[in-house]
Amino acid sequence: MEWQGTLRRILEVKPALRVIMRERCVERGDCLVIMDGPLEIEIGSRDVRFVVEGELAGLLSESGLEVFDEDAREEIEYWCVALTSPGFKRFTIKRK
């Protein structure tokens, strides 16, 4: 997978993610933090960090995707793909 393109796309859609994920995220400075179980996804201005129980499990940056916790690899890769498509079913806003 071309992870640099994935990073660029996530950073482009960050404002939309802020709205779509408003029930599951908080802002810490310029960082948008999405909470999903033990995993926290921290979308900064230059990278995306994946944190499990306070420990850095993965980092998506211009250098690519680095996974430090092999048990979290599948979930991290899933989130990388899902975050590039905010229209993805898991994130769509339900209309009434």
Secondary structure by P-SEA (a helix, b strand, c coil): caaaaaaaaaaaaaaaaaaaacccccccccbbbbbcccbbbbbcccbbbbbccccccccccccccccccccaaaaaaaaaaaaacccccccccccc
